[in-house]
Amino acid sequence: MKTKNKLYKQTWLLILCLFPFFAVAQNSVTVHLEDAKNKSAVPAGTITVKALKLSIVANDNGFAEFNIPAGKYIFHISGAGYEETELNVDVPTDRKDTINILLQPDEELLDALTISSTRSNRSFDNTPTRVEVLAAEEINEEASMRPGDIRMMLAESTGIQTQQTSATTGNAAIRIQGLDGRYTQILKDGFPIYSGAASGLGLLQTPPLDLKQVEIIKGSSSTLYGGGAIAGLVNLISKTPAANREFNVLLNATSAGGFDLNGFYSQRFKGIGVTLYAARNSNKEYDPAGISFSAIPKFARYTLNPKLFIYFNEKSKLNFGLNSSVENRIGGDIHLIRGTADSLHSFFERNKTQRFSTALTFDQLVNENNSFKFKNSISFYNRRITSKGYEFNGTQLSSFTEATWNQKRKETDLVAGINILTDNFTELQLTGRPSREYRQHTVGAFIQNTWNASSWLILETGLRADFINNYGSVILPRASALFKITPRFTSRIGGGLGYKPPTIFTEETERLLYKNVLPVSPSTNKLERSIGANWDLNYKMSIDEITLSFNQFFFYTYLRHPLALTSASNNNYQLQNLAGDIHSSGAETNIKMGSGKLALYLGYTYTNSKLYQQGISTPTALTPKHRFNAALVYEVEGKWKIGSELYYFSKQKLTDGRIGRGYWLSGLIAEKTWKKVSLFINFENFADVRQTRFESIYSGTVTNPVFKDIYAPLEGFIVNGGIKLKL
């Protein structure tokens, strides 16, 4: 027993003797990460000591504490939205206090994440209104899939659906939160140039190559930009010139007979800058189902968008641009398109469009806290539709003028302004057809204040008053709040009122090519009005190289007396305000996980949209209740990018009362990049899912077809590939 006790004491004596050695060998280091500009803490920044294979993540207050052996080390420090930096540290350090490390904000990244659609020009993290941003990298990736238009780019976002309105020409509208396309306002640099008659084919005629970012606000946004933004808005932000020249060329070809040639140039020369986008996009007629009707129409489109920037001095600048597009599109019977028509094969639908618009913006910085902005655009849009025994020829001439004053204080951003919107539609009058021409003029005034109430709360309130000729006045309040619960956990809540003036241009009338549609009138129609609210929760974290962000979004829209197409006498159709209301509610879930070169994106949308009328509720047609999307991306920066996608659309009610079946879509894209050249290939719809595999898409005869709702792809499996050049 004595021997054992003696051994026990000797063991503990040895441990106690070695303890000072370990205490000296391990040295405590405390680091605090701060923003170099405002000295605020930078949470979740990463400190890496490569020599020790050690990586530590700072806490919510920017602090990190760890023990390392004595020696000379290089600390690599990085943080989301900040430039990476290095610091040489001798351990043990003679610095008794915490090591403060200042991180410089990444100005290029911050510029890309500055939100302009909310009018306050704040950074993404300090904007109370919920905004989704598609940055330049995402736009560049989507351009590899469909360089000629933005339809796919928007359709792949959670909660957004593109609804095809023509079986043969591919016309499509965008839907947000289960509401028809006319309730979403599409802007270009804040100008509403895709409304009314000009909304037709808008998604198909807007290229992505000259875009810097896309901002999406879901939910009522009429207070910000007037009527038409009941479901939300999409603002396409153009690129601006920088000191370094940018000259990009993209060539793309598809297995369906498509070809795209796009070019973009920009550069700033001291007091002057220019951007120029030019493109030719085309496709041959394509009928993968062999049913004699085009799934993709034959078309050729030419686009030219020049823009001039004048920098008078550090306080004054002006830019003026032109957006122009001319297209000839024909779909229908393949035999007719190919010039072999006969008495049987005679159905066709031709769209000839001309779209021209100007955009003028003048910015004046009055002093450190006050600035003035003036904007004006004039838009001309002509669309001629010809079909068997029918012709539509309409022209929309519209204008938008706005003047705003912005005042920035330490804790508040105040913006006030007035705007005037004119919308004049004329139509080639044919014998026996009632006139559908109209003049809608809107005068509005608005004010919005964004207040940093505390370090954890930012409030935004706004009020708009609009007067619409023939329809009277509308008062539109809105409010939103951002809660910074912790640096990793935030929440936004908001809501407001909306309205939409009636016109003959809806998804339902588009399907009819406006044939036999009677005019709208203030005596029989009234404004559609809405109330909308939304709430979201955001969480982000990082552990070593693993990052996670989670967003849960809830939405609700109440639309009173919606405009709907009803049957009238003599085979005509009349747009009428229904006695009932639409209630659209649901949720969106977005998850992003990253680890090194690998990133996983998951999204789910639940939409419950119903029309309540005379005590009966009916699901809104062409609105899938469940939608799932997933994307897995492997990227070696500047070298390789490989991505796969998977989408699910649940069953949905159709306008004729039938139920359309659910389906899955999948795709794969790969891109190899060198210094000046990139090669890409994209495999879309691997399983060749087509609605023509489920059912016939028309009834009647080939000569006089009556097309059904299009709720699934018609073109099936397509491969496209091409080359990107940086000259």
N, C-alpha and C positions, 0 to 999 in steps of 0.2 A: 504493500500500500504506500509506504514511504517513497518507494522508487517511482511509482506512478505520479504522486503529488509533485515530486521533484521534477519529473519530465514535463508535467503540466505547467509548472511555474517557469521552467526554462523556455517553453514554447511561447508563452505570453510575453516573456522578457524580450525574445527575439522579435516578435511582432511590434512591440513598443519601440524597440531600437530602430526598426526599419520604417516606422511611421513618419518620422521627420524627413526621411529620404523621399517618400512618396509625396509628402506635402510640398517639398521643394520642387519635385519634378513636375507637378501639375500646377499650372498658374491660372488663376481666375481672370477672365477678360470680360468686360461689359461694354457693349456697343449700343449707341443710340443713333437711329437713322432719322434725318430731318430733311424737309424740303428746303432747297437752297434759297428759294424766293421768299416764302412766307414763314419759314422756320417751324412749320407744323410737322407733327410726327408722320413718318411713313410706315404704315402697318404692313405686316406680311412681306417685308423685304427679305432677301436671302443673302446671307454672308457665307461665302464658300472659301475654304482653305484647301486648295488642291493637293498640297504636299501631304496633308493628313487625311485626304479623302473625307473631309468633314464639311457638312452643309447644315447651317442653322437658319431657321426662319424666325424673324423678329415677331414679337407679340403685337397686340392691337395698339399699343402705345409706342411702337417703334423700338423697343428694347430687346436685346439678345444677350444672354450671359452663358458662358461656356468655359471649360477648363482645357488647356492644352499645354504640352511640354515647352520648356524654354527653347528659344531659337528665333531665327529671322523668317518671317512669313509674308506672303502677299495675300491680302484679303481682297477677294472679288465680291463686289456688292452690286445687286440688281434689285429693281422693284418695278412693278407694273406702272407704266407711264413715265419712267425715268431712264436716263442714260446710264449704262453700266459704268462703273468706276473701279479703280484699284487703289489700294493703300498699303504701303510697306510698314510693317509693325514688328518691333523687337520685343520678344517675350522672354523674361519678364519685362514689363514696361515700367518706366519711371513715372508714367502718368498714373497718379493715384485715383483720379476721377474717371468718370465714364468717357470713353472715346466717342466724340460726336462726329458723325460722318454726314456731310451735306451732299444730297443727291440733286443733280440738275434735271429739271423736267425735260422730257423729250419733246421739243417744240413741234417737230414734224408729226409725232403721234398725237399731241394735244390738238393741233390744228385739225387733224382728221376727225377727232372726236368732239369738236366744237359743234354744238347743235344750233342751226339757224332757223329751223322750222317753228320753234317756240318764240321767235322774235327777240329773245333776250341775249342770244349769242353766248350762251354759257357752255361750260364744259359738260360732258355727259354726266359726270358724277355729281354735278351741282344743279341739275335740271329737275324740278319737281314733276313736270309732265313726263309720263312714260314714253320714251322714244326708242325705237329699235333702229340701229344703224348698220347698214351694209357698207363696210369700208372698202377701200380700193383693192385690197387683196382678194376679197370675196367677189367683187365685181369682175376682176381680172379672171378669176376661176370660172365664173358663170359665162364670161365672154367666149371661153373655149368650148362651151357646150352649145350656145346659141348666140353667135356674134351679131345677128341681124336685128334682135329685139329683146325686150326685157321681160317677156312673158314668163319664161322659165325661172328667171332670177327671183321674181316675186312669188311664183307658185311654190317654190321650195321653202319659203318662210313659214314657220308655224302659224296657223290661224288665218292664212291667206289662201284663197282658192281662185283659180282662173277658170271661168265658165265659157266654154265654146258656144257661140250663138249661131253658127252656120256650119252645116255638115260638109259643105263643098268648098267654101273659101276660107275656113279656119278663123273667122272673126271671133274675138274673145273679149270678155270683160272681167274685171277684177272684183272679187267679193271679199269683204272683211267681216268677220263675226256673223256670218250667215245672212248678210243683207245684200240686196241686188247691187250691181256695179254702179248704178247711177248715184248711190249714196257715198261713194268714195271719190274724193277729189284728188286728181293727179296734177301736180305742179312741176314746173321746170324753173329752178332757181327762184322759187316763190311766186312765179307767174302762173295763173290758172288758164293755160292755153289748151287744155284738153277737156273742155266741158261742152255740154249741149251737143250739137251736131258734130263737133270736132272730136268727141269722145269715141266715135266710130273708128275702129282699126287703130286706135291710139297705142295700145300695147304692142301691136305688130309693126309699128312704124317708128319706134323709139329705140335707137341703138345704145349699147352700154359703153362703148369704148371711150367716149369723151366725158364720162362721169367720174367724179372724185369720190362721191359717196351717195347713198340713198337713205333718206330718213323716213321712217314710217311711224305715224301716230295712229293708234287704234282707239276708237271711241270718238265721241262727239268733239269736233274741232271747228265748228262753225264760228265760234267766238274769235278764233285766230284768223280765219280766211273767208268768212261769209258762208253763204248757202252752198249745200252740196257735200259737206263733210260730216254727214250724220254718222256713217260707219267709221270714218277716219280719213287720213290723207297720206299721200305718197309724194314726197318732195325729191326730185332728181337734181342733185347738186353737180354743176359742171366743174371741170378742172379749170384752174387759173394758171397763168404763166409764172414761171420761176426763172431765176438767173441762169440756171442750167437748162440747155435745150432739151426738149422731149420730142422725139420723133418715132412714133410706133406704127408699124404696118402689120396687119393681120390678114392672112389668107386662109380660107376654110372651104372644104368641100364635104358633101354628104353622100351617103349611099342612096338617098332618095332623090338625087339630082339637084341638090342645092349648091350654090357657090356664093361666097362672100369675100369681098375685097374692101377692107376698111383701113383708113389711115388717119392718124392724129398728129398734129404738130403744135408745139407751144414754146414760147421763149419771151423773156423780158429784156428790153434794151433800155436801160436807164428809165426815162420817162414814158416809154411806150412798151406795151406788151401785146402779143397776138396769140390767139389759138385758132386752129382750123381743123375741122373734122370733115372728111369726105368719104363716101361709101357707095358701093353698088352691091345690092343684095338681090339674089334671084333664085328661083327654083323651077324645075320642070314639073309638069303634072305627074301625080304619083297615086297609084291605085293598088296597094298591096293586097287587098281583099279580092280583087278581080270581079268587082260588082258593077263596073262601068262608070263609077262615080269617083271623083278625085278626093282622096283623103288629105292631100296637100295640093293647093291650086298652083297653076302656072302663074308666076309673077316676076316682075322686074321693078326694082325701086332704086332711085337715085337720091342721095342725101348730101347736102352741103350746109355746114354750120360754121361760118366765120365769125370771129369776135375780136374787137379792138379794145384795148385797155389804155387809158391815158392817166398817168400819175402826175398831176399838176405840181404837187408838193407833198410833204409828209401828211398834210391834213386833208387834201382834196384829191379825189380820184373819180373817174368816170369810165364806164364800159358800155359798149354798144355791140349787139350781136344780131345775127339773122339765123333763124332755123327754117330750113326749107327741105321739102320732101315731095317727090313726084312718083306715083306708082300706078302700074297697070296690072290688075289681078283678075284672073278668070278661073272659075271652078265649075264643076258640073260633069256632064257626060264626057268621058275620056275621048270618045270617037269625035265629038264635035271640036274639042280643044285641039285635037291633032289634025283637024281638017277633013275628017271622013264622015261628016254628019249625014244623016238621011232622015226620013220621016219618023223613024223610030228613035234614033239617037239625036235628040234635038234640044235637050234641057241644058241650060247654062245660067251662070250668074257672074256678071262682070262688074268689077268695081274700079273706076278710075278716080284717083284722088290727087288733089293738089293742096299742099299745106305750106303756108308761108307765115312767119311771125317775126316781129322785131322785139328786142328786149333792151331797154335803156335803164341804167342805174347810175345815180350820182350820189356819192358819199362825201359828207363834209364834217370833219371833226372841228366843232366850234371851240371847245376847250377840253381840259382834261376829263371833265365829267359829262359833257353834253355833245351830242352828235345829231346830224340831220341826214335823212336819206329820202331820195325821190326816185320813183320807179314808174316806168311806162312801157306798155307793150301794145301792139296792134296785131291782130291775128286774122288771116284770111284762110278759109277752108272750103274747098269745093269737093263734093262727092257725087259722082254720077253712077247710078246702079242701073244696069240693063239686064233683063231676063226675058224669057219667052213671053212676048206680048205685054211687057211691062217696062216702064222707065221711071226712075226717080232722079231728079237733078236739083240738088239743094246747095246753097251757099251760106256760110256763116261768116259774118264780119263782126268781130268783137274787139274790145279794148279794155285795158286795165290801167288805172292810174292811181298811184298811192304816194302819200307824203307822211313820213313818220319822224317823231322826235324821241330820242333816247337819252335818258339821264341816268348815269351810273354814280351811285354813292357808295360809301363804305359797306353798308348793309343792304342796300336796295338797288334794283334795276327797274326803272320806270320807262315804259314806252307808250306813246299815244300817237294816234294817226287818223287820217281820213282816206277813203278810197272811193273810186267810182268805177263800176263795172258795167259795160254795155254789151248786149248780146242781140244782134239783129240777124234773123234768119229769113232768107228769101228762097222761093222755089219756082222752078220753071212750071208755069201753070198750064195744065193740059185740060182739054174740054171735058166738062162734066165732073171735074174733081174740085171739092171745096178748098178754099185757100187755107194753108196751114202756116202762113208767114206770121211772125211775131216780132215784137220789140220788147225786150226786157232790159230795164235800166235799174241799177241798184246803187244807191248812195249810202255809205256807211261810215261810222266813226267808232273807234275802239280805244280802250285804255287797259293797260296791264301792268301790274306791279309784282315783282319778285323780291321777297324779303327774307334775309338771313335772320330769322327770329332768334336763333341760338346756334350753338355749335352742333346741335343734333336735329334742328328743325328748320326747313326752308319752306315758305309758303308762297304760292302764286295765285293771284286773283285777277280776273279779267271781266270786262263788260263791253259788249258791242251793241250798237243800235243801227239797224239797217232799214232803209225805206225802199221797197220794190214797187215800181209803178204798176198799177192795176191790182196789187195784192196787199198794199198797206205796209205797216211798220212791224218790226220784230225786235224784241229785246232779248239778248243772249248773255246771261251770266255764266261764268265758269270758275272753278277753284280746284287747286291741286296742292298736295303737300308731300314733302320728302322727309322721312324720318331716318336719321342716321343713328340707328340703335347701337351699333358698334361699327368699327371700321370694316368689319366683314359682313355685317348684317344690316340691310336697309329695307325700307318699305315705302311705296308710293300709293297714294289714294287720290282720286280726282273724279270730276264729273262736270257736266254742263248741258246746255240746251242746243238744239240744232234745228235747221229747216232746209227745205228743198223746194224751189219754185217748179211748177209743172211744165214740162215740154213733151213733145211727141217722141223724144228719144229715150227709150228704155230697152232693157234686154228683150222684153216680149215683142216690142214693135220691130226691133232689129231682126228677129227671126222671120218676121213677115216681110222684110225689106220695106217696111212702112206702107205696104200695099193695103188700100181700103181702110187706112187708119184716119179717123176723123180728127179735126183740129182740137186742141185744148183751148179753153176760154175762161177768163176770170168769172164769167157768169155761171159756169157749171163746175169749175175746178177751184181748189184752194191750195194753199201751201201745205206741204207735208211737214209735220213738226215732231220733234223727238226730245227725249230725256235720256242721257247716258251716264253711266258710272263705271269705274273700274278700280281695282285694287291689286297690287302685286307685292310679292316678297322676294328679296334677293339675298343670296348668301354666296360668298366666295372664300376659298381658303387655298393654302399651298403647303405641302410638306415635302421638303427636298425638291425633286423635280416634278412631283405630282401636283397638279392644279385641279380645282373643282369649282364650278360655278353653277348655281341653281336658281331658277326663276319660276315662281308660280304666279299666274295671272288670272284674275277673275273679271268677267265683264257682264254688263247688262244694258240693253237698249230697249226703250219703249217708244215705238213709232205709231203715232196717232193718225188714223184715216189715210193709210197708204194708197198710192195711186196704182190702179190695176187695170188690165185690159179686159174689157167685157164685150160681148156680142151686141151689135146694134142691127137695125133694119137694113135690108137690101145687101146682105153679106158684108156689111161694114163692121168696124171695130171702134170702140170708144174707150178712152182712158177716163176712169172715174175714181173719185176718192171713196174707198170702201167705208162702210159704217163701223167696221171693226178696227182692231189694233194688232200690231205685230209686237210680240215680246221675244227678244233674242237674248239668251243668256248662255253662259258656258265658262270654260276654263282652258287655259293653255299651260303646259308644263314644258320647260326647256332645261336641259342638263348638258353641260359641257365638261368633259374630263380630258386632261392632257398629261402625258408623261414622256418627256424627252421629245422625240420626233413623231410621236403618235398622238392623235386627238380623236375623241369620240363625241359626236353630237346626237342627242336624243330629243325628240319633241312629240308631244301628244296634244291634240285639240279635241275638246268636247263641245259641241254646239247643239243647243236646244232652241230652235227658232220655230215659232208657231204663230198662226193667225187666229185671233179670237174674234168671232163674229156670230152674233145672235145666239150666244150661249154655247157655241160649238168651237172647239179648237182643232185646227188642221195644221200638220207639219208643213213648213215652208218647202216648196219644191226645190230640187237640185241642191240640197244642202246635206252632205253626209254628217251624221251625228258624231262619228268617231273618225279620227285621222291620226296616223302615226308616221313619223319620219325619223330616219336614222342615217348617219353618215360617219364613216371611219376614214381618216386621212393620215397617211404617212408622208412626212415631208423632210427632206434634207435641204436646208435653206440654201437657195440659189443653185440647186442641182437637180433634185428629183421631187416629184409630187405624185402620189398615187392615192386615189380616193374611190370609195364605193358608197352607193346610196341605196336605201330601201324605203318604200312608201306603201302605206295601206290606206285605202278609202273604203269606208263601210257602205252598207246598203243605203239608198236614198230614194225618197219619194219623187216621182216624175210628174210633170204637169198634167198628164193624161190619167193620173191615178195609179199607174203601175209602180212597181218597186224595182229600181235598178240594182243589179247585183254588186257586191263588194269585190275589190280586186287589189292585187299587189303590183307594184312597179319596182324595178331594180336597174341599177346602172353602174358603170365603172369608167373612170377617167384616169389617164396617166399623162404626165408632162415632164419632159427632160429639158433642162435649162443650161445654157452656156452663158457667156458674158453678154453677147449681143443677140443670141438666137434661142428660141424655144420651139420644140416640137411637141405637139399634143395629139392625143387620140381619145375619143369618147364613145363608149358603147351605151346607147340609151335604150331602155326597155328590153332587157335581156330576154325575158320570157315571151316577147312578142305579144303582149296583152293588147287586144283590140276589141272595141265594142262590137265590131262586125263578127267576131268569134262567138259572142254571146247571143246575138239576135240580129235581125234585119234592121237597118237604121232608117228604112222608109217603108211606106205603104203605097198602094196604087201601082202605077206602071212606070217603066223607065222613062217614058215620054212625059208623064205628068206625075212625078213623085211628090209625096207628102212626107217630109222628113220628121223623124222623132227627135226627142231630146238627146243631146250628146253629153254624156256624163263620164265617158271613159275615152282613152286615146283611140284615134282612128289610124294613125300612121304606123303603129307597131314598132318593131325593132329597127333602129337606124344607127349607123356608124358614121361619125364625122371626125375629121382630123385636119390638121393644118400646121402652119408655121407662124410664129410671132417674131418680128424683127425690131430691134432697138437701134436706130441709125444715128 
